[in-house]
């Protein structure tokens, strides 16, 4: 039976975000008659996708960050349904907290903006696949009622864990009953769904399907700088990534370290200013935003001792998977599903709450470990659990079984 799949994204294939979809889209294109991508909003550039992938008009015509007034007015001035929102307002009482109130109206106005911009016509046997468990997924009840197609939703981190968003993600009571299959990217995420929403989520509807990265080879076997320990981080420069903690820890280390950070964000100027105060034994390289191809090339051409991630919250980071696929050990905080990726046989799993002194001690302790064994174990753990080739084949089969 020929089936199409409709993929709802945040911006993909526009912009530079959702890079992990570049791997997945190839498998979707190879296994469905057509793949229709419906981004929430567009960005400047557009990435190349397989020929059978059709990019539809973005759902949002207004930039919610750059033009908030227009977004609010658009959300207020239309005739989309609102009764479900009154129910949410009454039961969840978001008005008791200003942050929750803002989340409530952001979700509601976004829904009202996209309600009449649905330009799809799926058949009953087609799949509506929402890549995130928030934002565009607000359309799921409307589309389910109109088309009766199978609705599949992936849950990652910020779209799943309420603690990340003012301890409140609105309209779960409205959205969840319309979802046929809940896909989490970690066992931790599955347990969270069952524990948090026992009345809304049926255990038999939840499936774990891990993300993965392709085999791009291994990191250099011999270090290129004999006297320098090379530490690498890769993330957006935002508060939850706690990059300032790395900088503070480096102040406490006396041996020579080269720290490279890949990524950009609103905190860049503040963090760079902090790094200028580091002692002379610490060399810092801010590489800025890089394409995935550029990141891969960097891992192929530069010896790296340790990848570090000290986020306060995560789903299960693709950035760590990527480093481990090259045989680079990782040091990461035990948040979200990170413990399914990093352990003390392939790197160092840190407590979720740490300070700079503890982090500095752990970096120095890592130097004393058998680096060869850790590198071999990191690569092996990726191969067995986070290899895109096997994980996405399994995911496609899961979709076909629905």
Secondary structure in CASP SS format (residue, H / E / C, confidence):
PFRMAT SS
TARGET T0000
AUTHOR 0000-0000-0000
METHOD secondary structure of the structure
MODEL  1
X C 1.00
X C 1.00
X C 1.00
X E 1.00
X E 1.00
X E 1.00
X E 1.00
X E 1.00
X E 1.00
X C 1.00
X C 1.00
X C 1.00
X C 1.00
X E 1.00
X C 1.00
X C 1.00
X C 1.00
X C 1.00
X C 1.00
X C 1.00
X H 1.00
X H 1.00
X H 1.00
X H 1.00
X H 1.00
X H 1.00
X H 1.00
X H 1.00
X H 1.00
X H 1.00
X H 1.00
X C 1.00
X C 1.00
X E 1.00
X E 1.00
X E 1.00
X E 1.00
X E 1.00
X E 1.00
X C 1.00
X C 1.00
X C 1.00
X C 1.00
X C 1.00
X C 1.00
X E 1.00
X C 1.00
X C 1.00
X C 1.00
X C 1.00
X C 1.00
X C 1.00
X E 1.00
X E 1.00
X E 1.00
X C 1.00
X C 1.00
X C 1.00
X C 1.00
X C 1.00
X C 1.00
X C 1.00
X C 1.00
X C 1.00
X C 1.00
X C 1.00
X C 1.00
X H 1.00
X H 1.00
X H 1.00
X H 1.00
X H 1.00
X H 1.00
X H 1.00
X H 1.00
X H 1.00
X C 1.00
X C 1.00
X C 1.00
X C 1.00
X C 1.00
X C 1.00
X H 1.00
X H 1.00
X H 1.00
X H 1.00
X H 1.00
X H 1.00
X H 1.00
X H 1.00
X H 1.00
X H 1.00
X C 1.00
X H 1.00
X H 1.00
X H 1.00
X C 1.00
X H 1.00
X H 1.00
X H 1.00
X H 1.00
X H 1.00
X H 1.00
X H 1.00
X H 1.00
X H 1.00
X H 1.00
X H 1.00
X H 1.00
X H 1.00
X H 1.00
X H 1.00
X H 1.00
X H 1.00
X C 1.00
X C 1.00
X C 1.00
X C 1.00
X C 1.00
X C 1.00
X C 1.00
X C 1.00
X C 1.00
X C 1.00
X C 1.00
X C 1.00
X E 1.00
X E 1.00
X E 1.00
X E 1.00
X C 1.00
X C 1.00
X C 1.00
X C 1.00
X H 1.00
X H 1.00
X H 1.00
X H 1.00
X H 1.00
X H 1.00
X H 1.00
X H 1.00
X H 1.00
X H 1.00
X H 1.00
X H 1.00
X H 1.00
X C 1.00
X C 1.00
X E 1.00
X E 1.00
X E 1.00
X E 1.00
X E 1.00
X E 1.00
X C 1.00
X C 1.00
X C 1.00
X C 1.00
X C 1.00
X C 1.00
X H 1.00
X H 1.00
X H 1.00
X C 1.00
X C 1.00
X C 1.00
X C 1.00
X C 1.00
X C 1.00
X C 1.00
X H 1.00
X H 1.00
X H 1.00
X H 1.00
X H 1.00
X H 1.00
X H 1.00
X C 1.00
X C 1.00
X E 1.00
X E 1.00
X E 1.00
X E 1.00
X C 1.00
X C 1.00
X H 1.00
X H 1.00
X H 1.00
X H 1.00
X H 1.00
X H 1.00
X H 1.00
X H 1.00
X H 1.00
X H 1.00
X C 1.00
X C 1.00
X C 1.00
X C 1.00
X C 1.00
X C 1.00
X H 1.00
X H 1.00
X H 1.00
X E 1.00
X E 1.00
X E 1.00
X C 1.00
X C 1.00
X C 1.00
X C 1.00
X E 1.00
X C 1.00
X C 1.00
X C 1.00
X C 1.00
X C 1.00
X C 1.00
X C 1.00
X C 1.00
X C 1.00
X C 1.00
X C 1.00
X C 1.00
X C 1.00
X C 1.00
X C 1.00
X E 1.00
X E 1.00
X E 1.00
X E 1.00
X E 1.00
X E 1.00
X C 1.00
X C 1.00
X C 1.00
X C 1.00
X H 1.00
X H 1.00
X H 1.00
X C 1.00
X H 1.00
X H 1.00
X H 1.00
X H 1.00
X H 1.00
X H 1.00
X H 1.00
X H 1.00
X C 1.00
X C 1.00
X C 1.00
X C 1.00
X C 1.00
X C 1.00
X E 1.00
X E 1.00
X E 1.00
X E 1.00
X E 1.00
X E 1.00
X C 1.00
X C 1.00
X C 1.00
X C 1.00
X C 1.00
X H 1.00
X H 1.00
X H 1.00
X H 1.00
X H 1.00
X H 1.00
X H 1.00
X H 1.00
X C 1.00
X C 1.00
X C 1.00
X C 1.00
X C 1.00
X C 1.00
X E 1.00
X E 1.00
X E 1.00
X E 1.00
X E 1.00
X E 1.00
X E 1.00
X C 1.00
X C 1.00
X C 1.00
X H 1.00
X H 1.00
X H 1.00
X H 1.00
X H 1.00
X H 1.00
X H 1.00
X H 1.00
X H 1.00
X H 1.00
X C 1.00
X C 1.00
X C 1.00
X C 1.00
X E 1.00
X E 1.00
X E 1.00
X E 1.00
X C 1.00
X C 1.00
X C 1.00
X C 1.00
X C 1.00
X C 1.00
X C 1.00
X C 1.00
X H 1.00
X H 1.00
X H 1.00
X H 1.00
X H 1.00
X H 1.00
X H 1.00
X H 1.00
X C 1.00
X C 1.00
X C 1.00
X C 1.00
X E 1.00
X E 1.00
X E 1.00
X E 1.00
X C 1.00
X C 1.00
X C 1.00
X C 1.00
X H 1.00
X H 1.00
X H 1.00
X C 1.00
X C 1.00
X C 1.00
X C 1.00
X C 1.00
X C 1.00
X E 1.00
X E 1.00
X E 1.00
X E 1.00
X C 1.00
X C 1.00
X C 1.00
X C 1.00
X C 1.00
X H 1.00
X H 1.00
X H 1.00
X H 1.00
X H 1.00
X H 1.00
X H 1.00
X H 1.00
X H 1.00
X H 1.00
X H 1.00
X H 1.00
X C 1.00
X C 1.00
X C 1.00
X H 1.00
X H 1.00
X H 1.00
X H 1.00
X H 1.00
X H 1.00
X H 1.00
X H 1.00
X H 1.00
X H 1.00
X H 1.00
X H 1.00
X H 1.00
X H 1.00
X H 1.00
X C 1.00
X E 1.00
X H 1.00
X H 1.00
X H 1.00
X H 1.00
X H 1.00
X H 1.00
X H 1.00
X H 1.00
X H 1.00
X H 1.00
X H 1.00
X H 1.00
X H 1.00
X H 1.00
X C 1.00
END
